[in-house]
Amino acid sequence: MFLSILFLWMPILLFIATATEFKINHCDLNTTSHTNNSIFYSNVIQVLDSLASQTTINDQQFINKSTGIRPDIAYGLYLCRADVLANDCHNCLLRARDDINKTCPLSKAAVWWTDTCMLRYANYSMVSVMNSATFFEIYNDVNISEVANEQNQFSLVANNLMVQLSKRASNDMKKMFAYDEVSYNDEKIYGYVHCTPDLSGSDCNKCLQVSVDRLRPYCYGRKGGRLVAASCNVRFEIYKFLQFPTASSDKPGL
């Protein structure tokens, strides 16, 4: 599979993509004023260790924590993909903690995404604050067809799926995610959207709408694409990439 990447507002990127692995990080270089032995850096280590040490994962696959006192408080949170088992979520966080410490050692804010989890820390509270500006998108280089009309038709079906999933996720305050599949000719398109559960329904909808809109110019018409943002993520593929036991989340028909 050949993959291309697009990004904005991301001063440092580490990208690794294979058939089984996806990793990307954002290190905020605008706030690099601390050193390895600073109080804030110590608090970052503590809050990341605390998040990664969670052996009991709640139903929302989401936790936020903070460590320290002003002005050196370190805030952290994680979100695991909704279908991921608790043990896999925990293992993903352990790897993310180690990687983010290595790649963003002097940043006061950072995000680390993989296929199955997201880990964030910052020197400000991130809870209930929607952030769609920090994002990364990746798409499959292979078009669904070489015929322009067929690409356009596929794009319409894929876009409609993602729009409907965004509405469902933002209206479900308990889950804040949605997934489904639709048929296109002899193919199936699988879609998934997910917000961090601390967001309001309105902010979740905004984050997902912006993300779906950003996919449109580059990803639709291709065999897959995804966008990961600090507060939400969206993805579609022509293969089944989730591990849910049923075909779709509870929903009315598309």
Secondary structure, 3 states (H helix, E strand, C coil): CCEEEEEECCCCEEEEECCCCEEEEEECHHHCCCCCCCHHHHHHHHHHHHHHCCCCCCCCCEEEEEECCCCCCEEEEEEECCCCCHHHHHHHHHHHHHHHHHHCCCCCEEEEEECCEEEEEECCCCCCCCCCCCEEEEEECCECCCCHHHHHHHHHHHHHHHHHHHHHHHHCCCCCEEEEEEEECCEEEEEEEEECCCCCHHHHHHHHHHHHHHHCCCCCCECEEEEEECCEEEEEECCCCCCCCCCCCCCCCC
